[in-house]
Amino acid sequence: MKKKRLVTGALVLSTALVLAACGGNEEESNSTEEMDHSNMEHAQMDHSSSGEVPEGLANAESPTYPVGSEAIINADHMDGMNGAKATITGAFDTTVYMVTYTPTTDGEPVEDHKWVIHEELEDAGEAPFNSGEEVVLNAEHMDGMDGAAATIDSAEQTTVYMVSYKDTETGEEVTHHKWVTESELSPAE
């Protein structure tokens, strides 16, 4: 009986030591994974689109930046976007959401993704969602986004814009990018 307790104690102690040793590297490992996933997010993002918009999306009645006008993008939620001169290719009144979701292609969550609009959420209905609510995405801005479960991080009723611009880092033409909020634009000089 005493031998059995000794073996059990040794097993518990060795298990605790192994777990403690693994736990010491967890923070470093997670920060590396997050950084790599953050880079993957931008690399896999489909910067351009066909220009098609979701059914039911209302054109803005009097947008600050009308279709065909130019504006400067003041946002860095994608590489090569901040400071770019954009041509407005669509202006829409809707609720815009920042979301955290787990892609259907892997298990690493994407936090604070900007932006998904109300009409890109499954079973959206009329009323906007609130922070903390769980939704399903019907958007294809990135690989693994369509059909992914998400949590609303923030919601804002505003005018969102679809824009075309030249990437400030690669020089690549980006057409009909979805979405930039009105607060992320300033007049082009």
C-alpha positions in Angstrom: 0.0 0.0 0.0 2.8 2.4 0.9 4.6 1.6 -2.3 1.4 2.3 -4.3 1.2 5.8 -2.6 4.8 6.5 -3.3 4.4 5.6 -7.1 1.2 7.7 -7.2 2.9 10.6 -5.5 5.9 10.4 -7.9 3.5 10.3 -10.9 1.6 13.4 -9.7 4.9 15.2 -9.0 6.4 14.4 -12.4 3.2 15.4 -14.2 3.2 18.7 -12.3 6.8 19.4 -13.3 6.2 18.5 -16.9 3.1 20.8 -17.0 5.0 23.6 -15.3 7.9 23.3 -17.8 5.5 23.5 -20.7 3.7 26.4 -19.2 6.8 28.6 -19.1 7.0 28.8 -22.9 3.3 29.2 -23.4 3.3 33.0 -23.3 6.2 33.2 -25.8 4.6 30.6 -28.0 1.2 32.3 -28.0 2.6 35.8 -28.8 4.5 34.3 -31.8 1.4 32.5 -33.0 -0.7 35.7 -32.7 1.9 37.7 -34.6 2.1 35.1 -37.3 -1.7 34.9 -37.5 -1.9 38.7 -37.7 0.4 38.7 -40.6 -1.6 35.8 -42.2 -4.8 37.9 -41.8 -3.4 40.7 -44.0 -1.7 38.3 -46.4 -4.9 36.2 -47.0 -7.3 39.1 -47.1 -8.9 39.7 -50.4 -8.2 43.4 -50.7 -10.2 43.7 -53.9 -13.8 42.6 -54.6 -16.2 42.4 -57.6 -18.1 45.4 -56.3 -21.2 43.3 -55.6 -22.9 44.3 -52.4 -25.2 42.3 -50.1 -28.9 42.3 -50.8 -30.8 45.0 -48.9 -27.8 47.3 -48.4 -29.1 50.9 -48.8 -27.2 53.5 -50.8 -26.3 56.5 -48.6 -28.7 59.4 -49.4 -26.2 62.2 -48.9 -22.7 60.8 -48.1 -19.9 63.1 -47.2 -17.9 61.4 -50.0 -20.1 60.7 -53.0 -19.4 57.9 -55.5 -16.6 59.1 -57.9 -15.1 61.5 -55.4 -11.6 61.1 -53.9 -10.6 60.9 -50.2 -7.5 59.9 -48.2 -7.7 56.7 -46.2 -6.7 57.2 -42.5 -6.8 53.6 -41.4 -4.3 50.9 -40.9 -6.4 47.8 -40.5 -4.6 46.5 -43.6 -1.0 47.0 -44.8 -0.6 49.6 -47.5 -3.9 51.3 -46.8 -3.0 54.2 -44.5 -2.4 57.4 -46.5 -3.6 56.0 -49.8 -5.7 58.3 -52.1 -9.0 56.4 -52.7 -11.8 56.8 -55.2 -15.2 56.2 -53.7 -17.0 53.3 -55.5 -19.9 52.9 -53.1 -21.4 54.7 -50.1 -24.0 52.9 -47.9 -25.9 53.6 -44.7 -25.7 50.6 -42.4 -24.4 49.3 -39.1 -20.7 48.4 -39.2 -19.2 45.9 -36.8 -15.8 45.1 -35.4 -15.8 41.3 -34.7 -13.7 38.6 -33.3 -14.1 35.3 -35.0 -12.4 31.9 -35.5 -11.9 31.1 -39.2 -13.4 28.0 -40.6 -9.9 27.1 -42.0 -8.0 27.0 -38.7 -8.4 27.4 -34.9 -6.6 30.7 -34.3 -9.1 33.5 -33.5 -8.9 36.8 -35.4 -9.5 39.6 -33.0 -11.0 43.0 -33.7 -11.5 42.5 -37.4 -12.6 45.7 -39.2 -15.2 45.7 -40.8 -18.2 43.6 -41.3 -21.6 45.2 -42.1 -25.0 44.3 -40.8 -26.0 42.8 -44.2 -23.1 40.4 -44.1 -24.4 38.6 -40.9 -26.6 35.5 -41.1 -30.2 36.1 -40.1 -29.4 39.8 -39.4 -33.0 41.1 -39.4 -33.7 44.8 -39.0 -32.3 45.6 -35.5 -28.5 46.0 -35.1 -26.6 43.6 -32.9 -25.0 44.7 -29.7 -21.4 44.2 -28.4 -21.0 40.7 -27.0 -23.6 39.1 -29.2 -22.8 35.9 -31.1 -23.3 35.9 -34.9 -22.4 34.0 -38.0 -20.5 35.8 -40.8 -21.6 35.7 -44.4 -18.6 37.7 -45.8 -15.7 36.6 -47.8 -13.2 39.3 -47.0 -10.7 36.6 -45.9 -10.2 32.9 -46.2 -12.3 31.1 -43.6 -14.5 34.0 -42.8 -17.7 32.9 -44.6 -19.7 30.8 -42.2 -17.5 31.5 -39.2 -18.9 32.1 -35.7 -18.1 35.6 -34.4 -18.6 37.9 -31.4 -19.5 41.5 -31.9 -16.8 43.7 -30.4 -18.4 47.0 -31.4 -21.3 48.3 -33.5 -21.8 51.8 -35.1 -24.5 53.2 -37.3 -22.6 55.1 -40.0 -21.9 55.5 -43.7 -19.5 52.9 -45.0 -17.6 53.2 -48.2 -16.3 50.8 -50.8 -13.1 52.3 -52.2 -10.5 51.7 -54.9 -6.9 52.7 -54.2 -3.2 52.0 -54.9 -1.5 50.1 -52.1 1.1 52.4 -50.6 3.5 49.5 -50.0 3.2 47.3 -53.1 1.8 49.7 -55.7 -0.9 47.2 -56.4 -4.3 48.5 -57.5 -7.0 47.5 -55.0 -10.5 47.7 -56.5 -13.8 47.9 -54.6 -12.3 47.3 -51.2 -14.9 46.6 -48.5 -15.2 48.5 -46.0 -13.9 51.9 -44.8 -15.9 53.9 -42.4 -16.6 57.6 -42.8 -14.4 58.5 -39.8 -11.5 56.7 -41.6 -11.6 59.1 -44.5 -10.5 62.7 -45.0 -10.8 65.1 -48.0 -8.2 64.6 -50.7 -6.2 67.7 -51.4 
